[in-house]
């Protein structure tokens, strides 16, 4: 049996999801102030680098559970109707996560090409995470 590589999985996800640039993120936030920017990185990464100012931390391992109204871990404060923009360190995990929540039925979701550093390079501020 030949296994799929993580690279293949990411490419399959990229083919099915919307990817935006950090510049497009800025424009989208101006047009849609209710947009939720979601950092899916591990808490250890956030403690080391901080997160984008105002971003909501939803770790990759809990994302689907926090967004599922039937899950005991559901987070009511995240409306299913609000646009969600995901990012990780590069854009591999966010591609897989975006595909996953799209498959759950969320249509208003995309991720940022280049991830955390690309967003910072666009001029976004960070905040510490304790």
N, C-alpha and C positions, 0 to 999 in steps of 0.2 A: 504494500500500500504506500503510495506516494503522498506525503503530507503537503498541504498548502503552506507556503511561507508567509510570515507576517507581512512581508512586502506585497505579496499577492493579495492578501486580505485588505490591506490599506488601499491598494490600487482599485480593487473592486468597490470599496466604499467611495473612493474619490469619483468614480465613474457615475455614482448614483446620488451624490449629494451636492449641495451648493457650497462653494468655497469663495470667500471674499478676502480682499486685501485689507490691511490695516487702514488704508486711506478710505476704502469703501465703508469700513466700520464707522469711521468718523461721520461720514455722510448719513449713514443709516441711523446713527444715534441722534443726529440733528432732526431728522424726519420723524423719528419714532422714540420719543423720550421714555416710553415705558419699556423699551427693550431691556432684556436682562443679559448681561455679559457673564458667562459662567466659566470659571477656572476649574478644570477637571483634574488638575495635577494632584499628586499625593501631598499630604500635609507637610511632609518633610521638605519637599521642594518649596512650598510656600513659606515655611519658616526660614529657609535659607535666602530666598530671593524677594519675598513679599509677593503681593498680587497687584493686579491693575486696580487703581483706586476705584471703588464702587462695585467691583466685580463680586459676584456671589461664588463662594467656594462650594462645589458639589463634586466630591471625589469620584473618579471614574468607577470605582467599585460599588458606589451607592446610587449613581445617577438615575438609572431606570427605576429603582425602588422608590426614590424620593419623588419621582414624577408620576408614578402610578397610583391613581386614587384608590385602588383596591389593595395596595400594599400597606402593611402595618407601619412602614417607614415613611409614608407619604407626607410631603411638605405642602400644606394647604396654601402657603403664601406664594407659591409659584403657579400662577394661572396658566392653564393649558393654552389659552388664547394669546398670550404674550409672546412676542418674537424672542427667540433664544439664540444667542451667538456663543458658541463654545470655543475655548482655546486650551492648549496644553503647552508643553515646552517647545515642540517643533510644529507639528500638525498631524502626526500619525494617530495618536490616541484620540484626538478630537475628531478625526475623520471617522474612526470606528464608532465612537460614541454618537456622533451626528447620525450616522446610518442606523444605529440601533434605535434611537428615539424616533427617528423618521418611521422606522418599521412599526413602532408602537402606535403611530397615527399622528404624530406631530408634523405639521406641514410647514410651520413657521420657524424653521431651525436651519442654521448654517454654521460654518466654522471658519476660523481665520488662518489664512496661509502664513506660514512662518512662525506661528505661535507667539508665546510670551515676549521673546526678544524683539520680534518684528513689530509688535504693538508698542513696545517701549521706544523703539527706533522711530516710530511715527510721532513721538512726543507725549505719549501718555505717562501720567504719574503713577507711582506705585505706593502701596501702603504696607506697613509691617503686619505680619501675622504672628501671633503669640502661640 
